[in-house]
Amino acid sequence: MQKKLIPEWISVGVLSERTGVSISALHFYERKGLIKSQRNVSNHRQYPKHVIRIVSLIQVAQRTGFSLEDILLELQELPNHTRITLEDWEALGIRWQGELDRKIVQLTELRDMMSDCIGCGCLSLERCKLLNPYDELGKRGAGPQRLTG
């Protein structure tokens, strides 16, 4: 069986099919500056085939809790601003490792605290270890406060 060659440029439909991302989401990514297309002679969007890898990176990063803004900053740091190489992927993993470790700790703590809260119904902002551990927000003063970590 002969391997099917991917053309240098692909349509938004092919990009959607290859990545599993809806066409509307791809258009959204483009509006946000995450991916770029150009118009062909028929005025249809076409994408360079390497955008498949970029969309895949976006999906993985979003699933691990990174915002589109975080992802855009990383994409802008790519040496050639387009293709993602194995070296780029490894460097990204190293840069994001600390943030991923922090997220893992937060999620583990959340999971462990959830068992204490199930069925409680107290809704106490003074005592709830989940929403306001040890009333830390109250120590910051009157009015709405936000605990950021």
Helices and strands as residue ranges (DSSP letters): E 9-11, H 12-19, H 23-31, E 38-39, E 45-48, H 51-63, H 68-76, H 86-117, G 133-135, G 138-140
